[in-house]
Amino acid sequence: MKSIPLKRNLTEIAAHTYDLLVIGGGIFGACAAWEAAASGLSVALLEKQDFSHSTSANHFKMVHGGIRYLQHGDIFRVHESSHERSALLRICPHLVHPLPIVIPTYGYGAKGKAFLGAGMTVYDLLTFQRNTGLQSSRRIPQSRFLSRGELLRHFPGFNSTGLTGGAVFCDGQMYNPPRLALAFIRSAVNRGAHVANYSEVTDFVMSGNEVVGAKVKDVFSEDTFEIRARMTLNTAGPWAHRLLESTLGIALNPHPTFSRDLAFVVKRRFDGPYGLALSSGTKDADSIVDRGGRHLFVVPWRDYTLVGVWHKVFNKPPDALAIDNEELEAYTTEVNQAYPDLDLSVDDILTVNMGLTLFGDEQDQKAGELSFGKRTQIIDHQKEHNISGLITSIGVRATTARGVAEKVTRIIIKLLVRKVRRSDTHKQAIFGGDIPDIERLQNQAIRILCNDLHRDSIVPLIRNHGSNYLKVLDCVRDNPELKKTFMKSTVIKAEAIHAIQEEMALKLTDIVFRRTDLAVASRPDPTALRDCVEIAAAELNWDDRRIKIELNEVHEVLK
Ligand SMILES: Cc1cc2nc3c(=O)[nH]c(=O)nc-3n(C[C@H](O)[C@H](O)[C@H](O)COP(=O)(O)OP(=O)(O)OC[C@H]3O[C@@H](n4cnc5c(N)ncnc54)[C@H](O)[C@@H]3O)c2cc1C
C-alpha cells in the first residue's frame, strides 16, 4: 500500500476546484473523504482543530453489531450495524476486533434464557452473512450462553440472587478511535485527497443560491483562503447546524437535539475477554420489549475497563461541555448498585470520555425514560432550503460512519451528474489494514523486532499502524536512540517523529492524545512529556516560549 505523507498546504488547496469539500475531520468526515476519493472524486477535507479531536476520539469504542435494535423492532438498524461491524473487521483488522458481551439471565420471563435465546437466534439468522471475508480471529461467533458458575468466575462477586447464567453476544471494539479516523483520512490522501487540520471554515462562498466553496481561516497564521468546490459536505458533528445558522442563516427542521454522552475509564477490573451488560435505572422509551432499565456496560479495553454510557440532553454549544464531581459520583453509585463488588469511586476514574451525539426529539424525553437518536440526518439543502451545492450529514454512531459516507457520496455523485466507478470500501482495506492475518503479522513482527524493541511496544505498534509499522521505524536507521520508549510508556520515540513527518501532527496535544498512546487512558509521565516536547521542538522549530505553550495545552486537557 502507498504511504503518502500528510502535508498541510492551504495555498495549494486554494488553487484547486474540487468535486467535494468536506468540512470536519471527525469519523464521519474522514469516512466521507475516503469514500468520495475511492469513487474517483477530487476531494479536500478541512478540520478546524486536529483530526478526530472531539467526539470521534472520546467515545465508548464499541462497534455495534445491532443486536440491541431487535428490542426496538428496528430491523434496518440491525442490518446496518451488522454490515458495518463486518466491514470494519475486514478493512482494518488491526484497529477493530470482536468483543463478546454477557447479559446476565434471570428466571423465565423477559430476562430469562429462553426469551433471550429466541432473540439471539433471530439475530444470528438475520446476520448470517456477518463473517463473509473475515479472517478467523475477526469472526463473530454465534450467540451462546454461559452457565451461572462461568459468569461468576468471570465476574466475581456479581449479585447471584436469581441469576441463571449469561447470554453472550458479540459486538466489535476499536483499539484506537482517533487512529481509525486517521487511517480513513490517509486512505483518502493515498487516492489524491488534500487535507488540512487547524483550518476553520468560517463561511460559505456563494454564487447566487449555490454554495461553490468555503472561506477558511488558517488557525495558526490567521490567513484566510477561499476553497472552491462543486459540492460541499458539512460533517461538522454538533457544530454542523450552528455553522449553517451563523453563515447561511438557515435552521434545520427538526432542530437537532444533542445528548452529552459520557463514559469513563478505570484500571482493568477483570482478566477475561468479556464485557458485562448491567441493568441501569433509566428506561429506553423506544423499546418495544420491556426488559427493565437500559444497559450500562463494563467492558475490557487494553489494560483498562470502560464503563458507560450515560446520556443527558445538552443544547449548549459543544465548547461548553462539562461534567462535575457530583454527576460522576451519581454515575459510580449507579454502577455500584448494579454490581456492588465493583466498589467504584470517583477516585478510580482515570479518564472521562464525553462528547455530543445526535439524540431523539427533546420533547419526547421524560424523567427516567430517554428516547435515543436513531438515524443519521442527511440533508440536501437544495430540497430543504433552496440552496444547492451543499449537503449536511450528522451522524449518530461512529460504527455507521463508513456506510453513511457511502450513501452521502451516492447522493453527491448524482447531484454532480457524474458517472463514476462504484466504490467497494466495505471490503477494500484502509490504510494499514491490508493484513491477511493479523495474528501472523503480530508474531512476525515480534520475531523481527524482538532484539530491538520490547514486546510491550511491538503489539501496540502493530495494532496502531497495521501493515505500515515498518515505516514508523524508518527514522531509527539514522538514529537508533529513537527505538527507545518514552520513560515507562510503550511508545517508542520514533512514533513521535513519524507523527510529525507523516501524520500532520502540528501540536504536542496531537502527538500525545491522538497519534500515540502516550496518554492512552492515563496521565503521561512528566519526563516522557518533556522528552516528547523536545523531539517535537527540534522537528517543528519551537522556541522556549512555544514549548511552554504546548506543555500548558497538554496540562489543560489533562485537568
Ligand atoms: C461517550 C460517548 C460514547 C459513544 N460510544 C459510541 C460507541 O461505543 N460506538 C459508536 O459507534 N458511537 C459511539 N458514540 C457516538 C460517536 O462518537 C459519534 O457518533 C461520532 O464520533 C460522531 O462523529 P462526527 O464526525 O459526526 O463528529 P465529531 O467527532 O464531533 O467531528 C466533527 C468535526 O467537525 C469539526 N468542525 C466543526 N466545525 C468546523 C468548521 N467550521 N470548520 C472545520 N471543521 C469543523 C470539529 O472540530 C470536529 O472535529 C459515542 C459518543 C460519546 C460521546
The ligand as an SDF file (V2000), in Angstrom:
LIG
                    3D

 53 58  0  0  0  0  0  0  0  0999 V2000
  -19.3290    8.9650   25.4770 C   0  0  0  0  0  0  0  0  0  0  0  0
  -19.6960    8.5450   24.0720 C   0  0  0  0  0  0  0  0  0  0  0  0
  -19.7850    7.2040   23.7760 C   0  0  0  0  0  0  0  0  0  0  0  0
  -20.0850    6.7950   22.4800 C   0  0  0  0  0  0  0  0  0  0  0  0
  -19.9770    5.4920   22.2020 N   0  0  0  0  0  0  0  0  0  0  0  0
  -20.0640    5.0750   20.9300 C   0  0  0  0  0  0  0  0  0  0  0  0
  -19.7690    3.7370   20.6260 C   0  0  0  0  0  0  0  0  0  0  0  0
  -19.4060    2.9430   21.5030 O   0  0  0  0  0  0  0  0  0  0  0  0
  -19.8940    3.3450   19.3440 N   0  0  0  0  0  0  0  0  0  0  0  0
  -20.2840    4.2070   18.3510 C   0  0  0  0  0  0  0  0  0  0  0  0
  -20.3870    3.7610   17.2160 O   0  0  0  0  0  0  0  0  0  0  0  0
  -20.5330    5.5080   18.6090 N   0  0  0  0  0  0  0  0  0  0  0  0
  -20.4260    5.9660   19.8640 C   0  0  0  0  0  0  0  0  0  0  0  0
  -20.6420    7.2810   20.1580 N   0  0  0  0  0  0  0  0  0  0  0  0
  -21.0670    8.1930   19.0840 C   0  0  0  0  0  0  0  0  0  0  0  0
  -19.8800    8.6380   18.1990 C   0  0  0  0  0  0  0  0  0  0  0  0
  -18.8140    9.0380   18.9970 O   0  0  0  0  0  0  0  0  0  0  0  0
  -20.2980    9.7640   17.2740 C   0  0  0  0  0  0  0  0  0  0  0  0
  -21.4150    9.3560   16.5220 O   0  0  0  0  0  0  0  0  0  0  0  0
  -19.2170   10.1770   16.2880 C   0  0  0  0  0  0  0  0  0  0  0  0
  -17.9580   10.2940   16.8950 O   0  0  0  0  0  0  0  0  0  0  0  0
  -19.5970   11.4840   15.6280 C   0  0  0  0  0  0  0  0  0  0  0  0
  -18.6060   11.8030   14.7090 O   0  0  0  0  0  0  0  0  0  0  0  0
  -18.6480   13.1290   13.8480 P   0  0  0  0  0  0  0  0  0  0  0  0
  -17.5650   13.0420   12.8450 O   0  0  0  0  0  0  0  0  0  0  0  0
  -20.0230   13.3740   13.3500 O   0  0  0  0  0  0  0  0  0  0  0  0
  -18.4370   14.2990   14.9030 O   0  0  0  0  0  0  0  0  0  0  0  0
  -17.0960   14.9080   15.5820 P   0  0  0  0  0  0  0  0  0  0  0  0
  -16.1850   13.8550   16.0640 O   0  0  0  0  0  0  0  0  0  0  0  0
  -17.5790   15.9100   16.5710 O   0  0  0  0  0  0  0  0  0  0  0  0
  -16.4070   15.6450   14.3780 O   0  0  0  0  0  0  0  0  0  0  0  0
  -16.8720   16.8620   13.8540 C   0  0  0  0  0  0  0  0  0  0  0  0
  -15.6210   17.6560   13.4830 C   0  0  0  0  0  0  0  0  0  0  0  0
  -16.0040   18.8250   12.7680 O   0  0  0  0  0  0  0  0  0  0  0  0
  -15.0520   19.8320   13.0960 C   0  0  0  0  0  0  0  0  0  0  0  0
  -15.6100   21.1510   12.7700 N   0  0  0  0  0  0  0  0  0  0  0  0
  -16.6660   21.7470   13.3730 C   0  0  0  0  0  0  0  0  0  0  0  0
  -16.8680   22.9520   12.8290 N   0  0  0  0  0  0  0  0  0  0  0  0
  -15.9220   23.1270   11.8650 C   0  0  0  0  0  0  0  0  0  0  0  0
  -15.5980   24.1970   10.9790 C   0  0  0  0  0  0  0  0  0  0  0  0
  -16.3020   25.3340   10.9800 N   0  0  0  0  0  0  0  0  0  0  0  0
  -14.5520   24.0470   10.1360 N   0  0  0  0  0  0  0  0  0  0  0  0
  -13.8190   22.8860   10.1240 C   0  0  0  0  0  0  0  0  0  0  0  0
  -14.0780   21.8540   10.9720 N   0  0  0  0  0  0  0  0  0  0  0  0
  -15.1210   21.9740   11.8190 C   0  0  0  0  0  0  0  0  0  0  0  0
  -14.8630   19.6400   14.5990 C   0  0  0  0  0  0  0  0  0  0  0  0
  -13.6810   20.2610   15.0490 O   0  0  0  0  0  0  0  0  0  0  0  0
  -14.8550   18.1300   14.7190 C   0  0  0  0  0  0  0  0  0  0  0  0
  -13.5450   17.5990   14.6700 O   0  0  0  0  0  0  0  0  0  0  0  0
  -20.3780    7.7420   21.4520 C   0  0  0  0  0  0  0  0  0  0  0  0
  -20.3150    9.1000   21.7690 C   0  0  0  0  0  0  0  0  0  0  0  0
  -19.9560    9.5030   23.0530 C   0  0  0  0  0  0  0  0  0  0  0  0
  -19.8370   10.9540   23.3510 C   0  0  0  0  0  0  0  0  0  0  0  0
  1  2  1  0
  2  3  1  0
  2 52  2  0
  3  4  2  0
  4  5  1  0
  4 50  1  0
  5  6  2  0
  6  7  1  0
  6 13  1  0
  7  8  2  0
  7  9  1  0
  9 10  1  0
 10 11  2  0
 10 12  1  0
 12 13  2  0
 13 14  1  0
 14 15  1  0
 14 50  1  0
 15 16  1  0
 16 17  1  0
 16 18  1  0
 18 19  1  0
 18 20  1  0
 20 21  1  0
 20 22  1  0
 22 23  1  0
 23 24  1  0
 24 25  2  0
 24 26  1  0
 24 27  1  0
 27 28  1  0
 28 29  2  0
 28 30  1  0
 28 31  1  0
 31 32  1  0
 32 33  1  0
 33 34  1  0
 33 48  1  0
 34 35  1  0
 35 36  1  0
 35 46  1  0
 36 37  1  0
 36 45  1  0
 37 38  2  0
 38 39  1  0
 39 40  1  0
 39 45  2  0
 40 41  1  0
 40 42  2  0
 42 43  1  0
 43 44  2  0
 44 45  1  0
 46 47  1  0
 46 48  1  0
 48 49  1  0
 50 51  2  0
 51 52  1  0
 52 53  1  0
M  END
$$$$
